[in-house]
Amino acid sequence: MRKVVGQVVSDKMQKTVTVLVERKVKHPLYKKYIRRSTKMHAHDESETCRIGDRISIVQCRPISKTKSWRVHEIIRRSK
């Protein structure tokens, strides 16, 4: 079960939030760390997440064409 932490960037869909997940990768030649980001759709059954929230999501079975993650917990609320 994979678990990642990201920030909610959209909550306009029903029972779905878009989460921006950032990671740091080392450049093979220059050995400098670069930030890479991925947007994922996560299932939010209770619709409690808002834009700006820091949440943790876990991988699950495919729920729809683009959704195979679900909200595990809200780490920090937005202001």
PyMOL Python script that loads the backbone (N, CA, C, O; Angstrom):
from pymol import cmd

cmd.read_pdbstr("""\
ATOM      1  N   MET A   1       0.848  -1.178   0.000  1.00  0.00           N
ATOM      2  CA  MET A   1       0.000   0.000   0.000  1.00  0.00           C
ATOM      3  C   MET A   1       0.894   1.243   0.000  1.00  0.00           C
ATOM      4  O   MET A   1       1.573   1.519   0.989  1.00  0.00           O
ATOM      5  N   ARG A   2       0.895   1.980  -1.093  1.00  0.00           N
ATOM      6  CA  ARG A   2       1.695   3.191  -1.231  1.00  0.00           C
ATOM      7  C   ARG A   2       0.988   4.372  -0.583  1.00  0.00           C
ATOM      8  O   ARG A   2      -0.227   4.524  -0.713  1.00  0.00           O
ATOM      9  N   LYS A   3       1.749   5.207   0.114  1.00  0.00           N
ATOM     10  CA  LYS A   3       1.187   6.373   0.782  1.00  0.00           C
ATOM     11  C   LYS A   3       2.039   7.585   0.436  1.00  0.00           C
ATOM     12  O   LYS A   3       3.261   7.540   0.574  1.00  0.00           O
ATOM     13  N   VAL A   4       1.408   8.675  -0.015  1.00  0.00           N
ATOM     14  CA  VAL A   4       2.116   9.908  -0.348  1.00  0.00           C
ATOM     15  C   VAL A   4       1.402  11.102   0.281  1.00  0.00           C
ATOM     16  O   VAL A   4       0.223  11.028   0.624  1.00  0.00           O
ATOM     17  N   VAL A   5       2.144  12.206   0.425  1.00  0.00           N
ATOM     18  CA  VAL A   5       1.607  13.428   1.016  1.00  0.00           C
ATOM     19  C   VAL A   5       1.607  14.508  -0.048  1.00  0.00           C
ATOM     20  O   VAL A   5       2.575  14.655  -0.794  1.00  0.00           O
ATOM     21  N   GLY A   6       0.508  15.272  -0.118  1.00  0.00           N
ATOM     22  CA  GLY A   6       0.414  16.332  -1.114  1.00  0.00           C
ATOM     23  C   GLY A   6      -0.532  17.426  -0.673  1.00  0.00           C
ATOM     24  O   GLY A   6      -1.068  17.396   0.435  1.00  0.00           O
ATOM     25  N   GLN A   7      -0.732  18.399  -1.561  1.00  0.00           N
ATOM     26  CA  GLN A   7      -1.582  19.543  -1.264  1.00  0.00           C
ATOM     27  C   GLN A   7      -2.767  19.555  -2.217  1.00  0.00           C
ATOM     28  O   GLN A   7      -2.609  19.315  -3.414  1.00  0.00           O
ATOM     29  N   VAL A   8      -3.956  19.834  -1.687  1.00  0.00           N
ATOM     30  CA  VAL A   8      -5.171  19.874  -2.495  1.00  0.00           C
ATOM     31  C   VAL A   8      -5.160  21.148  -3.333  1.00  0.00           C
ATOM     32  O   VAL A   8      -5.040  22.250  -2.798  1.00  0.00           O
ATOM     33  N   VAL A   9      -5.286  20.989  -4.659  1.00  0.00           N
ATOM     34  CA  VAL A   9      -5.314  22.145  -5.548  1.00  0.00           C
ATOM     35  C   VAL A   9      -6.688  22.363  -6.177  1.00  0.00           C
ATOM     36  O   VAL A   9      -6.940  23.427  -6.743  1.00  0.00           O
ATOM     37  N   SER A  10      -7.582  21.372  -6.088  1.00  0.00           N
ATOM     38  CA  SER A  10      -8.932  21.527  -6.612  1.00  0.00           C
ATOM     39  C   SER A  10      -9.888  20.609  -5.857  1.00  0.00           C
ATOM     40  O   SER A  10      -9.568  19.455  -5.571  1.00  0.00           O
ATOM     41  N   ASP A  11     -11.078  21.148  -5.538  1.00  0.00           N
ATOM     42  CA  ASP A  11     -12.119  20.323  -4.903  1.00  0.00           C
ATOM     43  C   ASP A  11     -13.458  20.547  -5.592  1.00  0.00           C
ATOM     44  O   ASP A  11     -14.510  20.429  -4.963  1.00  0.00           O
ATOM     45  N   LYS A  12     -13.423  20.868  -6.878  1.00  0.00           N
ATOM     46  CA  LYS A  12     -14.636  21.215  -7.615  1.00  0.00           C
ATOM     47  C   LYS A  12     -15.486  20.001  -8.007  1.00  0.00           C
ATOM     48  O   LYS A  12     -16.676  20.146  -8.286  1.00  0.00           O
ATOM     49  N   MET A  13     -14.881  18.806  -8.030  1.00  0.00           N
ATOM     50  CA  MET A  13     -15.622  17.616  -8.436  1.00  0.00           C
ATOM     51  C   MET A  13     -16.337  16.991  -7.240  1.00  0.00           C
ATOM     52  O   MET A  13     -15.999  17.264  -6.089  1.00  0.00           O
ATOM     53  N   GLN A  14     -17.317  16.159  -7.526  1.00  0.00           N
ATOM     54  CA  GLN A  14     -18.045  15.475  -6.460  1.00  0.00           C
ATOM     55  C   GLN A  14     -17.229  14.283  -5.978  1.00  0.00           C
ATOM     56  O   GLN A  14     -16.852  13.414  -6.764  1.00  0.00           O
ATOM     57  N   LYS A  15     -16.964  14.256  -4.679  1.00  0.00           N
ATOM     58  CA  LYS A  15     -16.234  13.158  -4.020  1.00  0.00           C
ATOM     59  C   LYS A  15     -14.837  12.924  -4.589  1.00  0.00           C
ATOM     60  O   LYS A  15     -14.296  11.825  -4.469  1.00  0.00           O
ATOM     61  N   THR A  16     -14.252  13.945  -5.205  1.00  0.00           N
ATOM     62  CA  THR A  16     -12.910  13.839  -5.778  1.00  0.00           C
ATOM     63  C   THR A  16     -12.134  15.118  -5.511  1.00  0.00           C
ATOM     64  O   THR A  16     -12.673  16.218  -5.630  1.00  0.00           O
ATOM     65  N   VAL A  17     -10.862  14.967  -5.148  1.00  0.00           N
ATOM     66  CA  VAL A  17      -9.976  16.121  -5.000  1.00  0.00           C
ATOM     67  C   VAL A  17      -8.747  15.896  -5.874  1.00  0.00           C
ATOM     68  O   VAL A  17      -8.323  14.760  -6.088  1.00  0.00           O
ATOM     69  N   THR A  18      -8.181  16.995  -6.377  1.00  0.00           N
ATOM     70  CA  THR A  18      -6.939  16.924  -7.132  1.00  0.00           C
ATOM     71  C   THR A  18      -5.811  17.284  -6.183  1.00  0.00           C
ATOM     72  O   THR A  18      -5.841  18.331  -5.536  1.00  0.00           O
ATOM     73  N   VAL A  19      -4.810  16.405  -6.103  1.00  0.00           N
ATOM     74  CA  VAL A  19      -3.718  16.554  -5.144  1.00  0.00           C
ATOM     75  C   VAL A  19      -2.407  16.734  -5.908  1.00  0.00           C
ATOM     76  O   VAL A  19      -2.095  15.953  -6.806  1.00  0.00           O
ATOM     77  N   LEU A  20      -1.640  17.768  -5.546  1.00  0.00           N
ATOM     78  CA  LEU A  20      -0.334  18.016  -6.129  1.00  0.00           C
ATOM     79  C   LEU A  20       0.712  17.387  -5.223  1.00  0.00           C
ATOM     80  O   LEU A  20       0.864  17.786  -4.068  1.00  0.00           O
ATOM     81  N   VAL A  21       1.438  16.395  -5.752  1.00  0.00           N
ATOM     82  CA  VAL A  21       2.464  15.685  -4.990  1.00  0.00           C
ATOM     83  C   VAL A  21       3.822  16.077  -5.550  1.00  0.00           C
ATOM     84  O   VAL A  21       4.074  15.922  -6.745  1.00  0.00           O
ATOM     85  N   GLU A  22       4.699  16.586  -4.688  1.00  0.00           N
ATOM     86  CA  GLU A  22       6.040  16.989  -5.112  1.00  0.00           C
ATOM     87  C   GLU A  22       7.072  15.999  -4.589  1.00  0.00           C
ATOM     88  O   GLU A  22       6.934  15.447  -3.498  1.00  0.00           O
ATOM     89  N   ARG A  23       8.126  15.784  -5.411  1.00  0.00           N
ATOM     90  CA  ARG A  23       9.222  14.927  -4.996  1.00  0.00           C
ATOM     91  C   ARG A  23      10.514  15.550  -5.498  1.00  0.00           C
ATOM     92  O   ARG A  23      10.493  16.366  -6.418  1.00  0.00           O
ATOM     93  N   LYS A  24      11.637  15.173  -4.902  1.00  0.00           N
ATOM     94  CA  LYS A  24      12.935  15.680  -5.330  1.00  0.00           C
ATOM     95  C   LYS A  24      13.716  14.536  -5.956  1.00  0.00           C
ATOM     96  O   LYS A  24      13.846  13.461  -5.370  1.00  0.00           O
ATOM     97  N   VAL A  25      14.239  14.783  -7.163  1.00  0.00           N
ATOM     98  CA  VAL A  25      15.048  13.785  -7.867  1.00  0.00           C
ATOM     99  C   VAL A  25      16.421  14.383  -8.161  1.00  0.00           C
ATOM    100  O   VAL A  25      16.548  15.584  -8.399  1.00  0.00           O
ATOM    101  N   LYS A  26      17.410  13.563  -8.142  1.00  0.00           N
ATOM    102  CA  LYS A  26      18.773  14.019  -8.394  1.00  0.00           C
ATOM    103  C   LYS A  26      19.056  13.984  -9.897  1.00  0.00           C
ATOM    104  O   LYS A  26      18.788  12.983 -10.561  1.00  0.00           O
ATOM    105  N   HIS A  27      19.595  15.070 -10.423  1.00  0.00           N
ATOM    106  CA  HIS A  27      19.954  15.128 -11.833  1.00  0.00           C
ATOM    107  C   HIS A  27      21.149  14.199 -12.068  1.00  0.00           C
ATOM    108  O   HIS A  27      22.129  14.261 -11.325  1.00  0.00           O
ATOM    109  N   PRO A  28      21.083  13.337 -13.091  1.00  0.00           N
ATOM    110  CA  PRO A  28      22.144  12.341 -13.284  1.00  0.00           C
ATOM    111  C   PRO A  28      23.524  12.931 -13.590  1.00  0.00           C
ATOM    112  O   PRO A  28      24.539  12.373 -13.172  1.00  0.00           O
ATOM    113  N   LEU A  29      23.571  14.045 -14.309  1.00  0.00           N
ATOM    114  CA  LEU A  29      24.848  14.631 -14.689  1.00  0.00           C
ATOM    115  C   LEU A  29      25.329  15.691 -13.693  1.00  0.00           C
ATOM    116  O   LEU A  29      26.489  15.690 -13.282  1.00  0.00           O
ATOM    117  N   TYR A  30      24.417  16.593 -13.314  1.00  0.00           N
ATOM    118  CA  TYR A  30      24.827  17.726 -12.482  1.00  0.00           C
ATOM    119  C   TYR A  30      24.705  17.469 -10.982  1.00  0.00           C
ATOM    120  O   TYR A  30      25.154  18.288 -10.180  1.00  0.00           O
ATOM    121  N   LYS A  31      24.108  16.351 -10.594  1.00  0.00           N
ATOM    122  CA  LYS A  31      23.974  15.940  -9.186  1.00  0.00           C
ATOM    123  C   LYS A  31      23.229  16.963  -8.331  1.00  0.00           C
ATOM    124  O   LYS A  31      23.413  17.020  -7.116  1.00  0.00           O
ATOM    125  N   LYS A  32      22.399  17.757  -8.968  1.00  0.00           N
ATOM    126  CA  LYS A  32      21.610  18.752  -8.251  1.00  0.00           C
ATOM    127  C   LYS A  32      20.193  18.222  -8.090  1.00  0.00           C
ATOM    128  O   LYS A  32      19.681  17.557  -8.990  1.00  0.00           O
ATOM    129  N   TYR A  33      19.554  18.503  -6.964  1.00  0.00           N
ATOM    130  CA  TYR A  33      18.192  18.036  -6.733  1.00  0.00           C
ATOM    131  C   TYR A  33      17.194  18.963  -7.403  1.00  0.00           C
ATOM    132  O   TYR A  33      17.267  20.183  -7.253  1.00  0.00           O
ATOM    133  N   ILE A  34      16.259  18.376  -8.145  1.00  0.00           N
ATOM    134  CA  ILE A  34      15.236  19.104  -8.885  1.00  0.00           C
ATOM    135  C   ILE A  34      13.874  18.709  -8.329  1.00  0.00           C
ATOM    136  O   ILE A  34      13.645  17.544  -8.003  1.00  0.00           O
ATOM    137  N   ARG A  35      12.960  19.692  -8.221  1.00  0.00           N
ATOM    138  CA  ARG A  35      11.602  19.382  -7.774  1.00  0.00           C
ATOM    139  C   ARG A  35      10.757  18.941  -8.965  1.00  0.00           C
ATOM    140  O   ARG A  35      10.711  19.621  -9.990  1.00  0.00           O
ATOM    141  N   ARG A  36      10.100  17.813  -8.822  1.00  0.00           N
ATOM    142  CA  ARG A  36       9.167  17.310  -9.825  1.00  0.00           C
ATOM    143  C   ARG A  36       7.801  17.182  -9.148  1.00  0.00           C
ATOM    144  O   ARG A  36       7.718  16.839  -7.969  1.00  0.00           O
ATOM    145  N   SER A  37       6.732  17.458  -9.897  1.00  0.00           N
ATOM    146  CA  SER A  37       5.398  17.371  -9.299  1.00  0.00           C
ATOM    147  C   SER A  37       4.466  16.557 -10.182  1.00  0.00           C
ATOM    148  O   SER A  37       4.639  16.477 -11.398  1.00  0.00           O
ATOM    149  N   THR A  38       3.474  15.956  -9.538  1.00  0.00           N
ATOM    150  CA  THR A  38       2.473  15.140 -10.209  1.00  0.00           C
ATOM    151  C   THR A  38       1.113  15.498  -9.627  1.00  0.00           C
ATOM    152  O   THR A  38       0.974  15.670  -8.416  1.00  0.00           O
ATOM    153  N   LYS A  39       0.109  15.609 -10.492  1.00  0.00           N
ATOM    154  CA  LYS A  39      -1.260  15.834 -10.024  1.00  0.00           C
ATOM    155  C   LYS A  39      -1.997  14.508 -10.059  1.00  0.00           C
ATOM    156  O   LYS A  39      -1.994  13.810 -11.073  1.00  0.00           O
ATOM    157  N   MET A  40      -2.631  14.163  -8.941  1.00  0.00           N
ATOM    158  CA  MET A  40      -3.375  12.911  -8.843  1.00  0.00           C
ATOM    159  C   MET A  40      -4.802  13.210  -8.399  1.00  0.00           C
ATOM    160  O   MET A  40      -5.056  14.182  -7.688  1.00  0.00           O
ATOM    161  N   HIS A  41      -5.723  12.362  -8.829  1.00  0.00           N
ATOM    162  CA  HIS A  41      -7.101  12.471  -8.380  1.00  0.00           C
ATOM    163  C   HIS A  41      -7.298  11.481  -7.241  1.00  0.00           C
ATOM    164  O   HIS A  41      -6.923  10.314  -7.355  1.00  0.00           O
ATOM    165  N   ALA A  42      -7.884  11.946  -6.143  1.00  0.00           N
ATOM    166  CA  ALA A  42      -8.100  11.087  -4.984  1.00  0.00           C
ATOM    167  C   ALA A  42      -9.570  11.106  -4.589  1.00  0.00           C
ATOM    168  O   ALA A  42     -10.245  12.128  -4.712  1.00  0.00           O
ATOM    169  N   HIS A  43     -10.053   9.972  -4.117  1.00  0.00           N
ATOM    170  CA  HIS A  43     -11.447   9.806  -3.705  1.00  0.00           C
ATOM    171  C   HIS A  43     -11.634  10.365  -2.300  1.00  0.00           C
ATOM    172  O   HIS A  43     -10.954   9.943  -1.365  1.00  0.00           O
ATOM    173  N   ASP A  44     -12.552  11.311  -2.151  1.00  0.00           N
ATOM    174  CA  ASP A  44     -12.865  11.934  -0.862  1.00  0.00           C
ATOM    175  C   ASP A  44     -14.345  11.702  -0.580  1.00  0.00           C
ATOM    176  O   ASP A  44     -15.187  12.522  -0.944  1.00  0.00           O
ATOM    177  N   GLU A  45     -14.656  10.588   0.068  1.00  0.00           N
ATOM    178  CA  GLU A  45     -16.042  10.155   0.275  1.00  0.00           C
ATOM    179  C   GLU A  45     -16.863  11.190   1.039  1.00  0.00           C
ATOM    180  O   GLU A  45     -17.997  11.480   0.659  1.00  0.00           O
ATOM    181  N   SER A  46     -16.302  11.749   2.110  1.00  0.00           N
ATOM    182  CA  SER A  46     -17.065  12.669   2.962  1.00  0.00           C
ATOM    183  C   SER A  46     -16.988  14.121   2.503  1.00  0.00           C
ATOM    184  O   SER A  46     -17.637  14.987   3.089  1.00  0.00           O
ATOM    185  N   GLU A  47     -16.200  14.401   1.458  1.00  0.00           N
ATOM    186  CA  GLU A  47     -16.042  15.747   0.894  1.00  0.00           C
ATOM    187  C   GLU A  47     -15.629  16.767   1.947  1.00  0.00           C
ATOM    188  O   GLU A  47     -16.217  17.846   2.032  1.00  0.00           O
ATOM    189  N   THR A  48     -14.610  16.428   2.759  1.00  0.00           N
ATOM    190  CA  THR A  48     -14.143  17.319   3.820  1.00  0.00           C
ATOM    191  C   THR A  48     -12.910  18.120   3.422  1.00  0.00           C
ATOM    192  O   THR A  48     -12.595  19.113   4.078  1.00  0.00           O
ATOM    193  N   CYS A  49     -12.208  17.722   2.377  1.00  0.00           N
ATOM    194  CA  CYS A  49     -10.980  18.412   1.973  1.00  0.00           C
ATOM    195  C   CYS A  49     -11.300  19.710   1.255  1.00  0.00           C
ATOM    196  O   CYS A  49     -12.246  19.789   0.472  1.00  0.00           O
ATOM    197  N   ARG A  50     -10.487  20.738   1.538  1.00  0.00           N
ATOM    198  CA  ARG A  50     -10.625  22.032   0.879  1.00  0.00           C
ATOM    199  C   ARG A  50      -9.313  22.388   0.189  1.00  0.00           C
ATOM    200  O   ARG A  50      -8.284  21.765   0.447  1.00  0.00           O
ATOM    201  N   ILE A  51      -9.349  23.385  -0.686  1.00  0.00           N
ATOM    202  CA  ILE A  51      -8.149  23.833  -1.394  1.00  0.00           C
ATOM    203  C   ILE A  51      -7.123  24.334  -0.383  1.00  0.00           C
ATOM    204  O   ILE A  51      -7.452  25.109   0.515  1.00  0.00           O
ATOM    205  N   GLY A  52      -5.875  23.885  -0.537  1.00  0.00           N
ATOM    206  CA  GLY A  52      -4.795  24.304   0.352  1.00  0.00           C
ATOM    207  C   GLY A  52      -4.507  23.333   1.474  1.00  0.00           C
ATOM    208  O   GLY A  52      -3.475  23.458   2.135  1.00  0.00           O
ATOM    209  N   ASP A  53      -5.386  22.363   1.717  1.00  0.00           N
ATOM    210  CA  ASP A  53      -5.158  21.373   2.774  1.00  0.00           C
ATOM    211  C   ASP A  53      -3.973  20.490   2.426  1.00  0.00           C
ATOM    212  O   ASP A  53      -3.753  20.165   1.259  1.00  0.00           O
ATOM    213  N   ARG A  54      -3.213  20.104   3.433  1.00  0.00           N
ATOM    214  CA  ARG A  54      -2.114  19.139   3.267  1.00  0.00           C
ATOM    215  C   ARG A  54      -2.684  17.795   3.688  1.00  0.00           C
ATOM    216  O   ARG A  54      -3.084  17.625   4.840  1.00  0.00           O
ATOM    217  N   ILE A  55      -2.726  16.832   2.761  1.00  0.00           N
ATOM    218  CA  ILE A  55      -3.358  15.541   3.052  1.00  0.00           C
ATOM    219  C   ILE A  55      -2.424  14.399   2.693  1.00  0.00           C
ATOM    220  O   ILE A  55      -1.455  14.563   1.952  1.00  0.00           O
ATOM    221  N   SER A  56      -2.747  13.242   3.241  1.00  0.00           N
ATOM    222  CA  SER A  56      -2.030  12.025   2.879  1.00  0.00           C
ATOM    223  C   SER A  56      -3.016  11.126   2.135  1.00  0.00           C
ATOM    224  O   SER A  56      -4.158  10.956   2.563  1.00  0.00           O
ATOM    225  N   ILE A  57      -2.560  10.547   1.005  1.00  0.00           N
ATOM    226  CA  ILE A  57      -3.417   9.678   0.199  1.00  0.00           C
ATOM    227  C   ILE A  57      -2.772   8.308   0.074  1.00  0.00           C
ATOM    228  O   ILE A  57      -1.548   8.180   0.101  1.00  0.00           O
ATOM    229  N   VAL A  58      -3.605   7.290  -0.062  1.00  0.00           N
ATOM    230  CA  VAL A  58      -3.110   5.916  -0.216  1.00  0.00           C
ATOM    231  C   VAL A  58      -3.639   5.327  -1.522  1.00  0.00           C
ATOM    232  O   VAL A  58      -4.731   5.662  -1.980  1.00  0.00           O
ATOM    233  N   GLN A  59      -2.847   4.456  -2.099  1.00  0.00           N
ATOM    234  CA  GLN A  59      -3.228   3.813  -3.348  1.00  0.00           C
ATOM    235  C   GLN A  59      -4.293   2.754  -3.073  1.00  0.00           C
ATOM    236  O   GLN A  59      -4.252   2.073  -2.049  1.00  0.00           O
ATOM    237  N   CYS A  60      -5.243   2.624  -3.993  1.00  0.00           N
ATOM    238  CA  CYS A  60      -6.307   1.629  -3.845  1.00  0.00           C
ATOM    239  C   CYS A  60      -6.666   1.094  -5.226  1.00  0.00           C
ATOM    240  O   CYS A  60      -6.003   1.412  -6.213  1.00  0.00           O
ATOM    241  N   ARG A  61      -7.699   0.293  -5.292  1.00  0.00           N
ATOM    242  CA  ARG A  61      -8.148  -0.247  -6.574  1.00  0.00           C
ATOM    243  C   ARG A  61      -8.665   0.902  -7.440  1.00  0.00           C
ATOM    244  O   ARG A  61      -9.051   1.934  -6.891  1.00  0.00           O
ATOM    245  N   PRO A  62      -8.691   0.770  -8.765  1.00  0.00           N
ATOM    246  CA  PRO A  62      -9.215   1.836  -9.612  1.00  0.00           C
ATOM    247  C   PRO A  62     -10.697   2.091  -9.334  1.00  0.00           C
ATOM    248  O   PRO A  62     -11.525   1.185  -9.428  1.00  0.00           O
ATOM    249  N   ILE A  63     -11.012   3.337  -8.991  1.00  0.00           N
ATOM    250  CA  ILE A  63     -12.391   3.717  -8.703  1.00  0.00           C
ATOM    251  C   ILE A  63     -13.049   4.247  -9.969  1.00  0.00           C
ATOM    252  O   ILE A  63     -14.239   4.028 -10.193  1.00  0.00           O
ATOM    253  N   SER A  64     -12.270   4.947 -10.801  1.00  0.00           N
ATOM    254  CA  SER A  64     -12.754   5.417 -12.094  1.00  0.00           C
ATOM    255  C   SER A  64     -11.570   5.417 -13.064  1.00  0.00           C
ATOM    256  O   SER A  64     -10.525   4.835 -12.771  1.00  0.00           O
ATOM    257  N   LYS A  65     -11.734   6.065 -14.209  1.00  0.00           N
ATOM    258  CA  LYS A  65     -10.676   6.079 -15.219  1.00  0.00           C
ATOM    259  C   LYS A  65      -9.402   6.739 -14.690  1.00  0.00           C
ATOM    260  O   LYS A  65      -8.300   6.273 -14.979  1.00  0.00           O
ATOM    261  N   THR A  66      -9.542   7.814 -13.923  1.00  0.00           N
ATOM    262  CA  THR A  66      -8.361   8.550 -13.449  1.00  0.00           C
ATOM    263  C   THR A  66      -8.126   8.428 -11.947  1.00  0.00           C
ATOM    264  O   THR A  66      -7.105   8.908 -11.456  1.00  0.00           O
ATOM    265  N   LYS A  67      -9.029   7.808 -11.207  1.00  0.00           N
ATOM    266  CA  LYS A  67      -8.917   7.744  -9.746  1.00  0.00           C
ATOM    267  C   LYS A  67      -8.497   6.369  -9.262  1.00  0.00           C
ATOM    268  O   LYS A  67      -9.228   5.392  -9.423  1.00  0.00           O
ATOM    269  N   SER A  68      -7.296   6.300  -8.661  1.00  0.00           N
ATOM    270  CA  SER A  68      -6.886   5.056  -8.011  1.00  0.00           C
ATOM    271  C   SER A  68      -6.198   5.372  -6.680  1.00  0.00           C
ATOM    272  O   SER A  68      -5.370   4.598  -6.201  1.00  0.00           O
ATOM    273  N   TRP A  69      -6.547   6.512  -6.095  1.00  0.00           N
ATOM    274  CA  TRP A  69      -6.047   6.929  -4.789  1.00  0.00           C
ATOM    275  C   TRP A  69      -7.239   7.346  -3.944  1.00  0.00           C
ATOM    276  O   TRP A  69      -8.262   7.771  -4.480  1.00  0.00           O
ATOM    277  N   ARG A  70      -7.113   7.227  -2.615  1.00  0.00           N
ATOM    278  CA  ARG A  70      -8.160   7.741  -1.731  1.00  0.00           C
ATOM    279  C   ARG A  70      -7.522   8.508  -0.586  1.00  0.00           C
ATOM    280  O   ARG A  70      -6.377   8.255  -0.211  1.00  0.00           O
ATOM    281  N   VAL A  71      -8.282   9.451  -0.033  1.00  0.00           N
ATOM    282  CA  VAL A  71      -7.790  10.299   1.052  1.00  0.00           C
ATOM    283  C   VAL A  71      -7.668   9.455   2.314  1.00  0.00           C
ATOM    284  O   VAL A  71      -8.624   8.798   2.725  1.00  0.00           O
ATOM    285  N   HIS A  72      -6.486   9.475   2.925  1.00  0.00           N
ATOM    286  CA  HIS A  72      -6.245   8.720   4.150  1.00  0.00           C
ATOM    287  C   HIS A  72      -6.476   9.595   5.377  1.00  0.00           C
ATOM    288  O   HIS A  72      -7.216   9.212   6.282  1.00  0.00           O
ATOM    289  N   GLU A  73      -5.837  10.782   5.410  1.00  0.00           N
ATOM    290  CA  GLU A  73      -6.043  11.702   6.525  1.00  0.00           C
ATOM    291  C   GLU A  73      -5.680  13.119   6.109  1.00  0.00           C
ATOM    292  O   GLU A  73      -4.911  13.336   5.172  1.00  0.00           O
ATOM    293  N   ILE A  74      -6.252  14.076   6.829  1.00  0.00           N
ATOM    294  CA  ILE A  74      -5.924  15.483   6.618  1.00  0.00           C
ATOM    295  C   ILE A  74      -4.854  15.842   7.642  1.00  0.00           C
ATOM    296  O   ILE A  74      -5.099  15.784   8.847  1.00  0.00           O
ATOM    297  N   ILE A  75      -3.668  16.212   7.162  1.00  0.00           N
ATOM    298  CA  ILE A  75      -2.544  16.510   8.038  1.00  0.00           C
ATOM    299  C   ILE A  75      -2.639  17.937   8.586  1.00  0.00           C
ATOM    300  O   ILE A  75      -2.490  18.160   9.788  1.00  0.00           O
ATOM    301  N   ARG A  76      -2.890  18.906   7.685  1.00  0.00           N
ATOM    302  CA  ARG A  76      -2.966  20.293   8.099  1.00  0.00           C
ATOM    303  C   ARG A  76      -4.032  21.001   7.277  1.00  0.00           C
ATOM    304  O   ARG A  76      -4.053  20.891   6.051  1.00  0.00           O
ATOM    305  N   ARG A  77      -4.927  21.736   7.958  1.00  0.00           N
ATOM    306  CA  ARG A  77      -5.981  22.492   7.293  1.00  0.00           C
ATOM    307  C   ARG A  77      -5.438  23.802   6.725  1.00  0.00           C
ATOM    308  O   ARG A  77      -4.468  24.363   7.236  1.00  0.00           O
ATOM    309  N   SER A  78      -6.084  24.276   5.657  1.00  0.00           N
ATOM    310  CA  SER A  78      -5.713  25.590   5.112  1.00  0.00           C
ATOM    311  C   SER A  78      -6.372  26.676   5.951  1.00  0.00           C
ATOM    312  O   SER A  78      -7.324  26.418   6.687  1.00  0.00           O
ATOM    313  N   LYS A  79      -5.857  27.886   5.829  1.00  0.00           N
ATOM    314  CA  LYS A  79      -6.410  28.988   6.628  1.00  0.00           C
ATOM    315  C   LYS A  79      -7.641  29.567   6.020  1.00  0.00           C
ATOM    316  O   LYS A  79      -8.223  30.500   6.574  1.00  0.00           O
TER     317      LYS A  79
END
""", "prot")
cmd.dss("prot")
cmd.show_as("cartoon", "prot")
cmd.util.cbc("prot")
cmd.orient("prot")
